Amino acid sequence: MFASNKITYNNNTECVKFGILSLEVGKTEITRKPQEINIMLDESGSMNDCGEEDEICKELKSKMDLTKHVIKNILEFVLNECKDANIKIGVHSFNNYVRQIFEQTKITQENVKMLIKMVQNICATDGTNIEKALLTLQSITSGCEFCEKTNIIMSDGDANVGMRKPKELAKLVDSSATNYFVGFGLQHNPKMFEALSACENSSYYFVDKMEKSGFIYGEIMYNILYNKYNSVKLEIMNPNGQTFLYDYVNNDWKTQIYIGKMSGEMKKLVHIKTNAMETVQIRATGYDAETDEKVEQIIMWDGNVADLTKYIYRQRTLELIHRAKIVDRRRLPNKPYEDDEDEDVEKMRDELKSFMAEMKDFMKSHDCLEDKLMMSLCDDIVVIYRTIGTDYGLMYSCSRQHSQGAQRLNANCDTPVRLTNHCNVAIDSRNCYSTIYSFTPKDEIEMMMDNHTMGQMEHTETQSRLLNVISKTDDDDGAIIGQP
């Protein structure tokens, strides 16, 4: 089932052992199974924005312009790179109502220019009716019995027409499909997107900088085109003792966790704790993406022990991110915290700062300042530290939780960094967005947080090629959106 799998335990003498299960899927060719991809594009009025508050669009390009360009790249990629695949794409747009741009269509040399022109003719206006968008996706029936259905839903705002409660809208999510919910910019409602993506086979992605939107769609397309297994689950089978797997989404230790889809060359790290390491058996089950046949593998410990301090730091980082989510979930947009809530924010910021200092000391003393995992953990803590207690805290904590926990190909790092005073007047513009809190570094650790440089994600050759193609511009120099 997996090209490689290994259980490793920490080399300490504690009764309850911390361990990691590392899984890796082998290289996979583009799927031959029929695919039907439904793109649901927000065409509400705010998609025309490229304004001063959200300085996200260079050369006066709007969110709509950049989104249309990414869809154009997707159509051209499927045409040029998926010649032997059976892929159909349909596009709808929504504001107060839903409009079909074109139905499920196989992309060919004869129709690609016409389809691109139809997308280019979309105009942004009116409100945002998430309810109608979800109901429309539910109603789209598959053209063949064995097709794999995928819905990609994008919005830059909140439901302001029709049903508006996140939990009620979540009941309308298409359970027969894989769903990707993409929140564009800082004005989308993370509580709604978090609720919509809580179903199995549903994911929430956040585009913090519009020029990087192609990388998000590129990752989604990679997951669709190079999918190897569906509905992957891990279950503890050992007859003796207590053994648990870490569920990073709920910050809980369980005997069974759901992984979902696994694509080619994908790697997963799952944390384990047990008091009976010699007898641990983990059953991995899933379904072959091409044949739908059930596959199963029993994974056992073969004696590997190592210093897992770095992975213990990863565990602690995921736990801190989850706690930050709880703090930020209580926040109402554009309203200050109550005194007790503000105290919770300050406590979390102090804890994050102390944890960052501890990790940096470890990295220096163990000569691992360039270690990719430790650098990514530092990125997580800095992003949460910079955004907790702001209107944007929840969208960043959700994003970093999934990028670290699920080991995604992309991670949000362009944090809101235009500093403001308590009157919400800008006093220092440094990057792309504005925050609602005042921050002046008070000590060496805060200065380090303020000056922190984010690391780069590592990709395989196939992943990099697809991400770059979906993100490319039309410039003669072949520049990639989001790259200099």
C-alpha positions as CSV (number, residue, x, y, z in Angstrom):
1,M,0.0,0.0,0.0
2,F,2.8,2.4,1.0
3,A,6.1,2.7,-0.7
4,S,7.6,3.0,2.8
5,N,6.3,2.9,6.4
6,K,8.1,2.9,9.7
7,I,7.3,3.3,13.3
8,T,10.1,5.0,15.4
9,Y,10.0,5.5,19.2
10,N,11.8,8.1,21.2
11,N,15.0,6.7,22.9
12,N,14.1,7.6,26.5
13,T,13.2,5.5,29.5
14,E,9.7,6.8,30.1
15,C,6.9,4.2,30.6
16,V,4.7,5.9,28.0
17,K,6.6,6.2,24.8
18,F,6.2,8.9,22.2
19,G,6.7,7.8,18.6
20,I,6.1,8.6,15.0
21,L,4.6,6.7,12.1
22,S,6.0,7.8,8.8
23,L,4.1,7.0,5.6
24,E,5.0,7.6,2.0
25,V,3.2,7.0,-1.2
26,G,5.2,6.1,-4.2
27,K,5.3,8.1,-7.4
28,T,2.0,8.0,-9.3
29,E,1.1,8.7,-12.9
30,I,-1.8,11.0,-13.8
31,T,-5.1,9.2,-13.0
32,R,-6.9,7.3,-15.8
33,K,-10.2,7.2,-13.8
34,P,-12.9,9.6,-15.2
35,Q,-12.8,12.9,-13.3
36,E,-15.5,15.5,-13.1
37,I,-14.3,18.8,-11.6
38,N,-16.9,21.5,-10.7
39,I,-15.5,25.0,-10.2
40,M,-17.8,27.4,-8.3
41,L,-16.5,30.9,-8.6
42,D,-17.7,33.8,-6.4
43,E,-18.7,36.7,-8.7
44,S,-20.0,39.0,-5.9
45,G,-19.1,42.7,-6.1
46,S,-16.2,42.4,-3.7
47,M,-14.3,40.3,-6.2
48,N,-13.6,43.5,-8.1
49,D,-11.5,44.8,-5.1
50,C,-7.8,45.5,-5.3
51,G,-8.1,48.4,-2.9
52,E,-5.7,50.1,-0.5
53,E,-6.7,48.2,2.6
54,D,-6.1,44.8,0.9
55,E,-3.0,45.6,-1.0
56,I,-3.1,42.2,-2.6
57,C,-3.2,42.9,-6.3
58,K,-0.3,44.2,-8.2
59,E,-0.8,46.3,-11.4
60,L,-4.4,47.0,-10.4
61,K,-5.4,43.4,-11.0
62,S,-8.6,42.5,-9.1
63,K,-9.3,39.3,-7.3
64,M,-11.6,38.4,-10.2
65,D,-8.8,39.0,-12.7
66,L,-6.4,36.7,-10.9
67,T,-9.0,34.0,-10.4
68,K,-9.9,34.0,-14.1
69,H,-6.3,33.7,-14.9
70,V,-5.8,30.7,-12.7
71,I,-8.9,29.0,-14.2
72,K,-7.4,29.7,-17.7
73,N,-4.1,28.0,-16.5
74,I,-6.1,25.0,-15.2
75,L,-7.9,24.5,-18.5
76,E,-4.6,24.8,-20.5
77,F,-2.8,22.4,-18.1
78,V,-5.5,19.7,-18.5
79,L,-5.4,20.2,-22.3
80,N,-1.7,20.0,-22.7
81,E,-0.6,17.7,-19.8
82,C,-3.5,15.3,-19.4
83,K,-4.0,14.0,-22.9
84,D,-4.5,10.4,-21.8
85,A,-6.7,11.2,-18.9
86,N,-10.5,11.4,-18.9
87,I,-11.2,14.8,-17.3
88,K,-14.2,17.0,-17.7
89,I,-14.5,20.5,-16.1
90,G,-17.6,22.6,-15.5
91,V,-17.6,26.2,-14.3
92,H,-20.4,28.0,-12.4
93,S,-20.4,31.5,-10.8
94,F,-22.5,32.8,-8.0
95,N,-23.6,36.0,-6.3
96,N,-27.2,36.4,-5.3
97,Y,-27.9,33.6,-7.8
98,V,-25.9,30.8,-9.5
99,R,-25.0,31.0,-13.2
100,Q,-23.7,28.2,-15.3
101,I,-20.7,29.4,-17.4
102,F,-20.2,26.1,-19.1
103,E,-21.3,22.5,-18.3
104,Q,-19.0,19.5,-17.8
105,T,-16.8,19.6,-20.8
106,K,-13.7,17.7,-22.0
107,I,-11.1,20.3,-22.8
108,T,-9.9,20.1,-26.5
109,Q,-7.9,22.3,-28.9
110,E,-11.1,23.1,-30.6
111,N,-13.0,24.4,-27.5
112,V,-10.3,25.7,-25.1
113,K,-10.3,29.3,-26.4
114,M,-14.0,29.5,-26.4
115,L,-14.2,28.2,-22.8
116,I,-11.5,30.6,-21.6
117,K,-13.4,33.5,-23.2
118,M,-16.6,32.4,-21.4
119,V,-14.7,32.6,-18.1
120,Q,-13.2,36.0,-19.0
121,N,-16.7,37.4,-19.5
122,I,-17.7,36.8,-15.9
123,C,-18.4,40.1,-14.2
124,A,-18.5,40.7,-10.4
125,T,-21.6,42.2,-8.9
126,D,-24.2,41.9,-6.1
127,G,-24.0,39.7,-2.9
128,T,-22.8,36.3,-1.8
129,N,-25.3,33.4,-1.6
130,I,-23.4,30.4,-0.4
131,E,-26.6,28.4,0.1
132,K,-27.5,28.5,-3.6
133,A,-23.9,27.6,-4.6
134,L,-23.9,24.5,-2.3
135,L,-27.4,23.4,-3.5
136,T,-26.3,23.7,-7.1
137,L,-23.2,21.6,-6.5
138,Q,-25.4,19.0,-4.8
139,S,-27.7,18.9,-7.8
140,I,-25.0,18.2,-10.4
141,T,-25.2,14.6,-11.3
142,S,-22.2,12.6,-12.5
143,G,-22.1,11.7,-16.2
144,C,-20.9,8.2,-15.5
145,E,-21.3,5.7,-12.7
146,F,-17.6,5.4,-11.8
147,C,-16.6,9.1,-12.1
148,E,-14.7,10.8,-9.3
149,K,-16.5,14.1,-8.5
150,T,-14.6,17.1,-7.1
151,N,-16.1,20.5,-6.2
152,I,-13.8,23.6,-5.8
153,I,-15.7,26.5,-4.2
154,M,-14.1,29.9,-3.8
155,S,-15.3,33.0,-2.0
156,D,-13.7,36.1,-0.7
157,G,-16.4,37.1,1.8
158,D,-19.3,35.8,3.9
159,A,-22.8,34.6,3.2
160,N,-24.9,37.8,3.1
161,V,-27.8,36.4,1.0
162,G,-29.9,33.4,1.8
163,M,-28.9,31.0,4.6
164,R,-26.1,32.4,6.7
165,K,-25.4,30.2,9.7
166,P,-22.2,28.1,9.2
167,K,-23.6,25.0,10.8
168,E,-26.7,25.1,8.7
169,L,-24.8,25.7,5.5
170,A,-22.5,22.8,6.4
171,K,-25.5,20.4,6.1
172,L,-25.6,21.3,2.4
173,V,-22.1,20.2,1.5
174,D,-22.1,17.6,-1.2
175,S,-21.3,14.3,0.5
176,S,-20.9,12.5,-2.8
177,A,-17.8,14.6,-3.8
178,T,-14.5,15.7,-2.6
179,N,-14.9,19.4,-1.7
180,Y,-12.2,22.1,-1.6
181,F,-13.3,25.4,0.0
182,V,-10.9,28.3,-0.9
183,G,-11.1,31.5,1.2
184,F,-9.7,34.5,-0.8
185,G,-8.1,37.4,1.1
186,L,-8.7,38.7,4.6
187,Q,-12.4,39.5,4.3
188,H,-13.7,35.9,4.1
189,N,-15.4,34.3,7.1
190,P,-13.1,31.6,8.5
191,K,-15.8,30.3,10.9
192,M,-18.0,29.5,7.9
193,F,-15.1,27.9,5.9
194,E,-14.1,25.8,8.9
195,A,-17.6,24.5,9.3
196,L,-18.0,23.7,5.6
197,S,-14.8,21.7,5.6
198,A,-15.5,19.7,8.7
199,C,-17.0,16.9,6.7
200,E,-14.9,13.9,5.5
201,N,-13.2,14.6,2.2
202,S,-13.5,18.3,2.6
203,S,-10.7,20.8,3.0
204,Y,-10.3,24.5,3.8
205,Y,-7.6,26.5,2.0
206,F,-6.8,30.1,2.6
207,V,-5.2,32.5,0.0
208,D,-3.5,35.2,2.0
209,K,-1.9,36.9,-1.0
210,M,-3.7,36.9,-4.3
211,E,-0.6,36.5,-6.4
212,K,-0.2,33.1,-4.7
213,S,-3.6,31.8,-5.6
214,G,-2.2,29.7,-8.4
215,F,-0.1,27.7,-5.9
216,I,-3.3,26.8,-3.9
217,Y,-5.2,25.7,-7.0
218,G,-2.0,23.9,-8.2
219,E,-2.0,21.8,-5.0
220,I,-5.7,21.1,-5.3
221,M,-5.2,20.0,-8.9
222,Y,-2.2,17.8,-7.9
223,N,-4.4,16.0,-5.3
224,I,-7.0,15.4,-7.9
225,L,-4.8,14.3,-10.8
226,Y,-2.3,12.2,-8.9
227,N,-4.6,10.7,-6.3
228,K,-3.5,7.2,-5.3
229,Y,-5.8,6.2,-2.4
230,N,-9.2,7.3,-1.1
231,S,-10.6,7.2,2.5
232,V,-7.4,6.2,4.1
233,K,-7.8,5.3,7.8
234,L,-5.4,4.2,10.5
235,E,-6.5,2.0,13.4
236,I,-4.7,0.6,16.4
237,M,-4.8,-3.2,16.5
238,N,-2.5,-4.1,19.4
239,P,-4.1,-6.5,21.9
240,N,-2.1,-5.3,25.0
241,G,-1.7,-2.0,26.6
242,Q,-2.9,1.4,25.5
243,T,-1.8,3.0,22.2
244,F,-3.2,6.2,20.6
245,L,-2.7,8.2,17.4
246,Y,-2.8,12.0,17.5
247,D,-5.7,13.7,15.8
248,Y,-4.3,17.2,15.1
249,V,-7.6,18.7,14.0
250,N,-9.3,18.0,17.4
251,N,-6.1,17.9,19.5
252,D,-7.1,14.5,20.8
253,W,-5.5,11.0,21.1
254,K,-7.6,8.3,19.4
255,T,-7.4,4.6,18.5
256,Q,-8.5,5.5,14.9
257,I,-8.0,8.5,12.8
258,Y,-9.1,9.5,9.3
259,I,-6.5,10.6,6.8
260,G,-8.6,10.8,3.6
261,K,-7.0,11.0,0.2
262,M,-3.3,10.3,-0.4
263,S,-1.7,11.4,-3.6
264,G,1.5,10.2,-5.3
265,E,4.8,11.1,-3.4
266,M,2.8,12.3,-0.4
267,K,4.4,11.9,3.0
268,K,2.5,11.7,6.3
269,L,3.8,11.9,9.9
270,V,1.4,10.6,12.5
271,H,2.3,10.9,16.2
272,I,1.9,7.9,18.6
273,K,1.9,7.3,22.3
274,T,1.9,3.9,23.9
275,N,2.8,1.9,27.0
276,A,3.2,-1.3,25.0
277,M,5.5,-0.4,22.1
278,E,6.6,-4.0,21.3
279,T,3.1,-5.2,20.5
280,V,1.8,-2.2,18.6
281,Q,0.0,-3.0,15.3
282,I,-1.5,-0.3,13.1
283,R,-3.9,-1.2,10.4
284,A,-4.0,1.1,7.4
285,T,-7.0,0.8,5.1
286,G,-8.1,2.7,2.0
287,Y,-9.4,2.3,-1.5
288,D,-7.3,2.3,-4.7
289,A,-8.2,5.5,-6.6
290,E,-8.2,3.7,-9.9
291,T,-10.0,0.5,-9.2
292,D,-12.0,1.3,-6.0
293,E,-10.6,-2.0,-4.5
294,K,-10.0,-2.0,-0.8
295,V,-6.4,-2.1,0.2
296,E,-5.0,-3.0,3.7
297,Q,-1.6,-3.1,5.4
298,I,-0.6,-4.0,8.9
299,I,2.3,-1.9,10.2
300,M,4.4,-3.1,13.1
301,W,7.4,-1.8,15.0
302,D,10.7,-3.3,13.8
303,G,12.9,-2.0,16.6
304,N,13.6,1.6,15.4
305,V,14.5,4.1,18.2
306,A,15.9,7.6,17.8
307,D,16.0,11.0,19.4
308,L,12.6,12.4,18.5
309,T,13.0,15.8,20.3
310,K,12.2,17.6,17.0
311,Y,8.9,15.7,16.7
312,I,8.0,16.4,20.3
313,Y,8.4,20.1,19.4
314,R,6.1,19.4,16.5
315,Q,3.5,17.9,18.8
316,R,3.7,20.8,21.2
317,T,3.4,23.3,18.2
318,L,0.2,21.6,17.0
319,E,-1.2,21.7,20.5
320,L,-0.4,25.4,20.8
321,I,-2.0,26.1,17.4
322,H,-5.2,24.3,18.5
323,R,-5.4,26.4,21.7
324,A,-4.8,29.6,19.6
325,K,-7.7,28.6,17.4
326,I,-10.0,28.3,20.4
327,V,-9.0,31.8,21.6
328,D,-9.5,33.3,18.1
329,R,-12.8,31.4,17.4
330,R,-14.4,33.5,20.2
331,R,-13.6,36.8,18.4
332,L,-16.3,38.8,16.6
333,P,-15.0,40.6,13.5
334,N,-14.1,44.3,14.1
335,K,-15.0,44.2,17.8
336,P,-12.5,44.4,20.6
337,Y,-12.0,41.5,23.1
338,E,-13.6,41.7,26.5
339,D,-11.1,42.1,29.3
340,D,-10.9,38.4,30.2
341,E,-10.6,37.4,26.5
342,D,-7.8,40.0,26.0
343,E,-6.0,38.4,29.0
344,D,-6.2,35.0,27.3
345,V,-4.6,36.5,24.2
346,E,-1.8,37.9,26.2
347,K,-1.2,34.6,28.0
348,M,-1.1,32.8,24.7
349,R,1.4,35.4,23.3
350,D,3.6,35.0,26.3
351,E,3.5,31.2,26.0
352,L,4.2,31.4,22.3
353,K,7.2,33.7,22.9
354,S,8.7,31.4,25.5
355,F,8.2,28.4,23.3
356,M,9.9,30.1,20.4
357,A,12.9,31.0,22.6
358,E,13.1,27.4,23.8
359,M,13.1,26.1,20.2
360,K,15.7,28.5,19.1
361,D,18.0,27.6,22.0
362,F,17.6,23.9,21.1
363,M,18.3,24.6,17.4
364,K,21.5,26.5,18.3
365,S,22.8,23.9,20.8
366,H,22.1,21.0,18.5
367,D,23.4,22.7,15.3
368,C,20.0,22.4,13.5
369,L,19.3,26.1,12.7
370,E,18.7,25.0,9.0
371,D,16.7,21.9,9.8
372,K,13.5,22.1,7.6
373,L,11.2,20.7,10.2
374,M,12.3,23.0,13.0
375,M,12.2,26.0,10.6
376,S,8.6,25.2,9.7
377,L,7.7,25.0,13.4
378,C,9.2,28.4,14.0
379,D,7.2,29.7,11.0
380,D,4.0,28.3,12.6
381,I,4.7,30.0,16.0
382,V,5.6,33.3,14.4
383,V,2.5,33.4,12.2
384,I,0.2,32.6,15.2
385,Y,2.1,35.1,17.4
386,R,1.7,37.9,14.9
387,T,-2.1,37.2,14.3
388,I,-3.6,35.9,17.5
389,G,-6.1,38.4,18.9
390,T,-6.8,40.0,15.5
391,D,-9.6,39.7,13.0
392,Y,-7.4,37.4,11.0
393,G,-6.2,35.1,13.8
394,L,-8.6,32.2,13.1
395,M,-7.9,32.0,9.4
396,Y,-4.2,31.9,10.0
397,S,-4.4,29.4,12.9
398,C,-6.6,27.1,10.7
399,S,-4.2,27.4,7.8
400,R,-1.1,26.7,9.8
401,Q,-2.7,23.8,11.6
402,H,-3.5,22.0,8.4
403,S,-0.3,22.9,6.6
404,Q,1.7,21.4,9.5
405,G,-0.7,18.6,10.5
406,A,-1.5,17.4,7.0
407,Q,1.9,18.4,5.5
408,R,0.4,20.3,2.7
409,L,2.4,21.7,-0.2
410,N,1.7,25.3,0.7
411,A,1.7,27.3,4.0
412,N,0.3,30.8,4.6
413,C,3.0,33.1,5.8
414,D,2.2,36.6,4.4
415,T,0.8,37.8,7.7
416,P,-1.0,41.2,8.2
417,V,1.8,43.5,9.2
418,R,0.7,47.0,8.7
419,L,0.9,48.2,12.4
420,T,-1.9,50.3,13.8
421,N,-2.5,52.2,17.0
422,H,-5.7,51.7,19.1
423,C,-7.5,54.2,16.9
424,N,-6.9,52.0,14.0
425,V,-4.7,54.5,12.2
426,A,-1.8,53.1,10.2
427,I,1.6,54.1,11.7
428,D,3.9,51.8,9.8
429,S,3.4,50.0,6.5
430,R,5.7,47.0,5.9
431,N,4.1,44.5,3.7
432,C,0.6,43.7,2.5
433,Y,-2.2,43.9,5.0
434,S,-3.3,45.9,8.1
435,T,-3.8,44.5,11.6
436,I,-5.9,45.8,14.4
437,Y,-3.3,45.8,17.2
438,S,-0.3,47.8,18.0
439,F,3.0,45.9,18.3
440,T,6.4,47.4,19.0
441,P,9.1,44.8,19.9
442,K,9.9,45.0,23.6
443,D,12.7,42.5,24.0
444,E,15.1,40.3,22.1
445,I,12.5,37.5,21.5
446,E,9.9,39.9,20.1
447,M,12.5,41.4,17.9
448,M,13.3,38.0,16.6
449,M,9.6,37.3,16.0
450,D,9.3,40.6,14.2
451,N,12.3,40.0,11.9
452,H,11.7,36.3,11.3
453,T,12.1,35.2,7.7
454,M,9.7,32.4,6.6
455,G,11.2,29.2,5.2
456,Q,10.4,27.7,1.8
457,M,8.3,24.6,1.3
458,E,9.9,21.6,-0.3
459,H,8.3,19.9,-3.4
460,T,9.0,17.0,-5.6
461,E,9.8,17.6,-9.3
462,T,6.3,16.7,-10.4
463,Q,4.7,18.8,-7.7
464,S,6.8,21.8,-8.5
465,R,6.1,21.5,-12.2
466,L,2.3,21.5,-11.7
467,L,2.3,24.3,-9.1
468,N,4.4,26.5,-11.5
469,V,2.2,25.8,-14.5
470,I,-1.0,26.6,-12.7
471,S,0.6,29.8,-11.3
472,K,2.3,31.1,-14.4
473,T,1.5,34.5,-15.9
474,D,1.2,35.4,-19.5
475,D,4.4,37.5,-19.4
476,D,7.0,36.8,-22.1
477,D,9.6,36.1,-19.4
478,G,7.6,33.2,-18.1
479,A,7.4,34.7,-14.6
480,I,5.3,32.8,-12.0
481,I,2.6,34.6,-10.1
482,G,3.8,35.2,-6.5
483,Q,7.5,34.8,-7.5
484,P,9.9,37.6,-8.5
